Amino acid sequence: MNFIILASFIVFGCWLTYQLSKSDKNNRKAEEAFWEREREANNVRKKSLDGLNYVQIPYERLPFHILTENPKLQDCIDQINALKDLKIVNLSEFTNTDLKLQYGTANITVLSEYDQNYTLLVRTLYQWGSLLYEAGYEEEALIPLEFAVSIGTDISGNYKLLASIYKSRGQVSKIQDLILAAKKLNSIMKKPILAILSDTVHSEG
C-alpha cells in the first residue's frame, strides 16, 4: 500500500515538473516574441494619421442650455467645450506596440493624447447624462448617453442607465440595439455590459 502511495507521489512529481518546465518554456517564448515585436515597432518610421477614426462631437445636438446654473452640469458642459478643438480617437483596443507598428514610434505621444481625450469625453458624457436624468430631464439625458454608445464607450453605467430608460418607456427594441453595440466592443467590459443588458431585458417591471 505504501509503495502505491510512493509511486503515485513520484508520478505526480514528474508530471508537475514537466508542466512547470513546459510553462516556463512557453513564457520564455512569449517574452522573446514580445521584445522582438517591440524592437520592430521602435524602428517604424512616422506615418500619416489621416486615416484614424476621429470622433466628431455633435455640438448642435447636445443639451447645453439645460440647468446651466447647476455647478456639476456646468462642469460637464465646460469639459465638452474644452475638447472642441482637440483631436479625439478611441484607441483602447490597441497596445502601444500596435500603435508604434502601425503609425511609427514618433507618433506614440500624440496618439496617447488622442486616446486620453476620448476617455475624458465618454466619462463626461456619462456624467452629464446621469445628472440630467437625476434632475428629471430624461429626454435630454438620452442625447449624451446615446452619443457615447455610438462612439464605442465601454462604461457599463452608460449602458445600464440607457437600458433602464428604454425599458421604462417600453422601448425593448432599443435595448437590443444596445446589445448589438456591446457585442462589437473589444474591451474587458464587454461581458459585464452584456450581462447587465440581459438582466434588464429579462427582469420584471
Salt bridges, closest charged atoms under 4 A:
GLU36 OE1 - ARG39 NH2 2.97
GLU38 OE2 - LYS100 NZ 2.41
ASP98 OD1 - ARG37 NH2 2.63
GLU138 OE2 - ARG169 NE 2.77
GLU139 OE1 - ARG169 NH2 2.63
